[in-house]
């Protein structure tokens, strides 16, 4: 089963020292390297800050476009991993290893199974 790991964290890193930031980056690299070595890594990307977001809503066929994220929240969607896991328990074990996962209120990981789209003719 493919799972998407939605990584939520605080956008501002002003409270982190350069050493702490380096630890976060090396932590992500270690998880991604191991997942790649096990051939379960299907994708991973870091997202740009929410200030670069554009939100599109459609009402009665008309698009309303606004700058910024869908919602104002304490934590923002910072990136994602896509891993092929045997089951949810395995996915949860991987999520625990992601360095921004709910440590000291710094973020959390939402795990979502990915459905296959119907095949198109």
Buried (B, 14 or more C-beta within 10 A) or exposed (E): EBBBBBBBBBBEEEEBEEEEEEEBEEBBEEBBEEBEEEEBBBEBEEBEEBEEBEEEEEEEEEEEEEEEBEEEEEBBBBBBBBBBBEEEEBBEEBBEBBBBBBEEEBBBBEBEEEEEEEEEE
